[in-house]
């Protein structure tokens, strides 16, 4: 499955959740809550398999991860001590593109992937251009000095000053840098996801 590059609102309507986690998409969903398509309001009842498939698709699309990466992360989580579902979410949350988004350096995960890919993001003082790079507790994430004048980044940092940040992250918006303090606990993540369905999907 290649990476989807179409309108995120279409996928959000399909999955019934705000995949971009932005106010703009949420307002659109409030106006048009039904799945896309002429007969979106008359979908037949979903099977147990379909429910689990949709939950898997929802989470993969939320983080913008393709099927191969998603499956590999799940397999890794399955082999780590702890609650598999929570470990899986922690692995997704520690991706560099997600951390850049959560910190507020980017307005969406798509934009975060673009910033990382274009070399605008540093980890511990070194440029990292791999969106799936695994950030560890204590790592410092910063905007490249030459990139701080970019309009989008300046706008994001101004907005980040006004919003409540994630408790497992810190951000110095004036300096354009922050720190990944720790892995998030499950209760930290207000995700519209039932990860147990995903475990059941891969265990079938």
N, C-alpha and C positions, 0 to 999 in steps of 0.2 A: 504494500500500500504506500503510494507516494504521498508526499506532504500536500495537504489541501491548501490551495492558495486563493480560493474563492471567498465570497462574502461570509464573514463570521456570523452574521445575523441569521443566515439560512441554516447553518449548523446548530446555532443556539435554539432556533425554533424547533428543529428536528429533535434535539435532545431535551428540550424543555427547561434549559438552564442558561444563565448568562455566561457563556464560555470565555468571553473577553474580560469579564469582571470590570466593566466600565459602566458609567451612568448612561451613556448614550445608547448602548445596546440594551440595557435594562428598560429604558423608556420605550424602545422599539418593541420589546417583548411584552410590555404591559399593554401596548396597543394591539399587537397581533400575537396572542399567546398560542395559537394553534399551529400544528406542524405545517410546513410549506406544501403547496400542491392544491389542486382544485378540491380534493376530497379529504383534506387534512383533518377536518372535524369528525370524519366518520370512519376512522381507522378501527379495524377489528381488534378484538382482545388479543393481547400479546401472550405468547406461550412462556413457560418458565425459562426455556432456553433463550427466547427472545429478550426477556427481561434482563438476564445476565449478560447477554451480548450487548444490549443497549448501555448497561452500566459500564462495561469495559470500554465501549466506544466513547461514552461521555467523558470518562477520566482521561483517556488518551488524547481526545480533542481539546480538553481543558488545558492540558500541558503542552499540546502541540507536538506530541511524540509519535513517531511512526510505529507500525505494528512490530517490526523486528526489535527496535529499541525497547518498546514497552514490554514485550515478552521476555527479553533478556533481563530487564530490571526486576520483573516479577520472579524469574528464576533465581536471581541473586537474593532477593528478599526472602525467598522460601528457604534458603540455606543459611540465613542469619538468625542467631538466637533471638527470641522475642516474638511478639505478635506480628505475624506475616503481613497483615493488612496495614498496620501502623508503620512497619519498617518500609514497606513498599511506598507509602505516601512520603516518608522521610527521604527516600532516595530520589523521588520526583522533585521534592521541594529543594533538594540540595544541588540540582542542576544550575549551572551558572546563569542561563537565560532566565530561569525562574527567580533566582535570587536578585538579579538586576531589576526585574519587574517588581518583586515584593518590596525592595528598598525604595522604589519610586524613581529610579534612574531612567526607567522607560515606562510609558503609559500602558503598554500591553506586552504580552509575552512575544508576540510577533515582532514588535519594535525592539524588544530586548535581544532577540536572536539576530536581528539586523545590526544592532549596535555592536554585539559581540563579534559577529562575522566581519565587520568592517574595521575591527581593531580599536574600537573606542574604549574598551574596558580592560583594566589591569587587575590582576590578583596578586597580592603581596608584592606590588611594584613591578610585575612582569606582565607584558601583554599576553592575553589568552583570547584566541579567536575561535574556540570550539564551544558551541552552545551547550553541549552535554557534559562539559567539564564538571567534575564533582567538587563542590566547595566543602571545606571542612571547618569545624568549629575553630574560631580564632583567625580565620582568613580575613584579610582586608580587601574589600572590593572598591575600586576607584575609577573615576572617569579620567581618561588620558588628558594630560594638560592641554594638548592642542585641540581637544574635542570639547572643552568646556564652553567655547564660544558658539557652539552649534545651537541654533534656535530651539529645536525640539528638546534638547537636553536641558537648556536653561529653563524652559517652560515646565518641564517635569520636576526639576529641583525646586522651583518656586511653589508648585502645587504640593510637593512632598512636605514642605514646611508646615502646611496647614492641615494635613491629614494625620490620623493616628497610625503609627507604624506597627509592624509585627513585633511581638515581644521577644522573638528569638534573633532579631536583627537590630542593629543600631545604624543611624545615619547622621552624618554631619553635612547637611545640605549646602552650607556655605562653602565647604571644602570639596564637595562633590565626591565624598567617599563614605564608606560605612564598614561594618564588620558583621560577619556571620557568627553570632555568639554561641549558638547551640542548635542541635536538631530540634524541630518543633515537636511538642507532644500532640497526641491526637486531638485533645480538647482545644488546642491552639488553632486548629484548622477547621474553619467554618465552611467545609466543602459539602455540596449537595450530593454526596456519594455514599453508597453502601458498599464498602470494599469487600465485605463478605460475599457479595454476589460475584465479584470478580475472581475471588479465590475459588468459588464453586465453578465458575466458567472454565477456568484453567485446570480444574481437577476432574472434569467430566470424563 
